[in-house]
Amino acid sequence: MQGELDAGEGSVAFDRFYAARWTRAVAVARSVVGSASIAEELAQEAFLRVHARWDSLQAPDGYLRSVLMNLCRSHLRRSRLEQSKAAATQESVLGEPALDETWLATLRLPFRQRAVLVLRYYEDLTEPQIAEALGCRLGTVKSAHHRALARLREELA
């Protein structure tokens, strides 16, 4: 009986976690992948993975961010491969309309640079938190941030 009660309490805690973070997770994923529908799928998968490890997680927010960024990275890699195959067979794929030229320029950035910008300016994370979420070193975050801003400045000038 006590085990059932504990499991129920964990379930309620996860439900609250999910409700409080769902919208933000989808928004972050959309900023990285550029598609609302794909962002929802990726966020859902990230929450499923968090739920599977819920009882053993000490920092569920950090784990959620890391899982979400890894899923975004995987999606973009698969997407790039599919696009290169489509280009080879002369097929064209239309994406979602862009909001403005800054958004288009941001979408052209490599994954890490785009993820650093989203996590820094949209999620308001510190550089060490970004490094943890992306599974890289602090210096990598700093250089990706610098290169991303320089590339945006160059493209938008």
Summary of the structure (lengths in Angstrom):
residues: 157
radius of gyration: 17.8
end to end distance: 65.8
largest distance: 65.8
contacts: 425
relative contact order: 0.10
helix: 81%
strand: 0%
